[in-house]
Amino acid sequence: MTLYISRDYQTDLLQRFEQRDKREHVFTAFIDAHNKLVQGNIALTQQNEAIENTARAMKEENDRLNREISLAREQGTPLNQQRTAELETQIQHFKEDISELYKTQGQNAQRLVDMNEELRKKDEREKKNVDEIQGLTERLRKLTEGNEGQTHLLREKDVTIQLLQDELATVQLEFLKTEERLKDLEKENGQLLQRWLKKMNDEVEKVNEANSIYESVLEQARTAEQLTTRTTSTSRQKSNPDIFAPQVLLPTSAPKRLTAHDMEIYSIQASATSKFFATGSSDKKIKVFDARTGNPTQTLTGALQSVMCVAFNSKDDLILGASNDNATRLWNLQTGRIRISGSHDRTIKVWDLQKGYCIRTMFSYSSCNDVCLVDEDGSTLASGHLDNNLRLWDVRTGNGIKELTGIHGGQITSLSVSPDGSKILTNSRDNTLKLIDLRMYEVASTFQSEGYKNGANWSRACFSPDGSYVSAGSADGTLFFWNVMTGQMEKSVKEHTGTICAVSWSPDGSQIFTADKDRVVCIWGSGSARA
């Protein structure tokens, strides 16, 4: 393996050496200037000495001339007088020269003082620079040592990087092999899954076929009696539709409020006798309450996840709960124990509660949010889905009857069948409720309001017992009522502060039960009268 030093690192080191040389050359210029000042000082000193010697010589000459002048004056001859005048003139010149020399000497002395002061400052600066050079030299030594350590560390890192690169190449090669193996396994898994689905469908078809053969014998025996019963029931309802259903008035009294659970509530349902109502919550419990007082009567446990839906049977002795743990459980209200449970595997299953096994499996291509039985004998099933569609199923054969598409712009959150069984009410996240005519398979009415907002994927709406009104709760805690005949909003009341997630009307029409996400249940009183 080859060790190398990065070219960028060599360039950086060379630049640092050049910067060091530039700092040291600055001090060389100061030293040269100092030497020049010293040499100039020596020259001026020598010049002063020469001037002083010249001044002494001229003074001696001046004294000599003065003596000659004095001697000439004493002698008084014309020649001496002339000689004296010349000497006086010469002396005057000497005096002027001496004055000039003294002046020059003074200037030189001042320059010498200035140069000495400057030399002193330069000496101090040089000393300071020398100290700084020593500090920088020490720092350079430490940086050099650190640089050597970093160079050694860099070499070690280069070795480590090379090792990691080799390991990375090996891992990448292994990853490519593993990815190819994964693709092969996924392909094989897909093939196995298709084979398993085909086998499961074959098994389901066999079970459905066997059940169909078994039921066909019973169906032939019951056909005449069921047709007679349906004809009689339909005739009575058409002649007087209010014989069995009370005429309902909208809430007039202040509701009772109670905190039903420790966690968020998902569902609420009134019992068939109007004596009880039950709630399902994310605390994994179903609670049963007295409808008149609002006091809890039972707490049912056994679910492993949140309970999303609850329902009573016609005698109020059994209650059904659907949970997020992919199971449906049936409790006996007299004992509170689980009687029957069934798993959920993204299919719609029909269960025989007496025998305790699945009698029909129906496959759907979309997740199902809610299901309900359309007729009294349970032969037709409706399901609302995440893909905004409503599907109708034949329970006896497991085949689809009709798929209604495009009725909503958002997922369907709940289904409710009208009391006469001719219509289905759908609630959706597109903030509308639709009334579907089951005879024509089309939308008969659309219910909406400016303030109504569907606040949950499991928000449930309901019919009044007489089928005159539909009701649903909004995200702001307001309860809305619409007239089925006119399609117009009839009334809105507000008592909740949280999103209303479920509404249930008691079968006798005297009470309405609502639950919100803040764990609050409201019991609304309304007037009702028999027709």
Stockholm file with secondary structure:
# STOCKHOLM 1.0

chainA/1-531         MTLYISRDYQTDLLQRFEQRDKREHVFTAFIDAHNKLVQGNIALTQQNEAIENTARAMKEENDRLNREISLAREQGTPLNQQRTAELETQIQHFKEDISELYKTQGQNAQRLVDMNEELRKKDEREKKNVDEIQGLTERLRKLTEGNEGQTHLLREKDVTIQLLQDELATVQLEFLKTEERLKDLEKENGQLLQRWLKKMNDEVEKVNEANSIYESVLEQARTAEQLTTRTTSTSRQKSNPDIFAPQVLLPTSAPKRLTAHDMEIYSIQASATSKFFATGSSDKKIKVFDARTGNPTQTLTGALQSVMCVAFNSKDDLILGASNDNATRLWNLQTGRIRISGSHDRTIKVWDLQKGYCIRTMFSYSSCNDVCLVDEDGSTLASGHLDNNLRLWDVRTGNGIKELTGIHGGQITSLSVSPDGSKILTNSRDNTLKLIDLRMYEVASTFQSEGYKNGANWSRACFSPDGSYVSAGSADGTLFFWNVMTGQMEKSVKEHTGTICAVSWSPDGSQIFTADKDRVVCIWGSGSARA
#=GR chainA/1-531 SS CCCCCCHHHHHHHHHHHHHHHHHHHHHHHHHHHHHHHHHHHHHHHHHHHHHHHHHHHHHHHHHHHHHHHHHHHHHCCHHHHHHHHHHHHHHHHHHHHHHHHHHHHHHHHHHHHHHHHHHHHHHHHHHHHHHHHHHHHHHHHHHHHHHHHHHHHHHHHHHHHHHHHHHHHHHHHHHHHHHHHHHHHHHHHHHHHHHHHHHHHHHHHHHHHHHHHHHHHHHHHHHHHHHHHHHHHHHHHHHCTTSSSCEEEEECSCCEEEECCSSCEEEEEECTTSSEEEEEETTSCEEEEETTTCCEEEEECCCSSCEEEEEECTTSSEEEEEETTTEEEEEETTTCCEEEEEECSSEEEEEETTTTEEEEEEECSSCEEEEEECSTTSCEEEEEETTSCEEEEETTTCCEEEEECSSCSSCEEEEEECTTSSEEEEEETTSCEEEEETTTTEEEEEECCTTCCCCCTTCBCEECTTSSEEEEECTTSEEEEEETTTCSEEEEEECCSSCEEEEEECTTSSEEEEEETTSEEEEEEEEEECC
#=GC SS_cons         CCCCCCHHHHHHHHHHHHHHHHHHHHHHHHHHHHHHHHHHHHHHHHHHHHHHHHHHHHHHHHHHHHHHHHHHHHHCCHHHHHHHHHHHHHHHHHHHHHHHHHHHHHHHHHHHHHHHHHHHHHHHHHHHHHHHHHHHHHHHHHHHHHHHHHHHHHHHHHHHHHHHHHHHHHHHHHHHHHHHHHHHHHHHHHHHHHHHHHHHHHHHHHHHHHHHHHHHHHHHHHHHHHHHHHHHHHHHHHHCTTSSSCEEEEECSCCEEEECCSSCEEEEEECTTSSEEEEEETTSCEEEEETTTCCEEEEECCCSSCEEEEEECTTSSEEEEEETTTEEEEEETTTCCEEEEEECSSEEEEEETTTTEEEEEEECSSCEEEEEECSTTSCEEEEEETTSCEEEEETTTCCEEEEECSSCSSCEEEEEECTTSSEEEEEETTSCEEEEETTTTEEEEEECCTTCCCCCTTCBCEECTTSSEEEEECTTSEEEEEETTTCSEEEEEECCSSCEEEEEECTTSSEEEEEETTSEEEEEEEEEECC
//
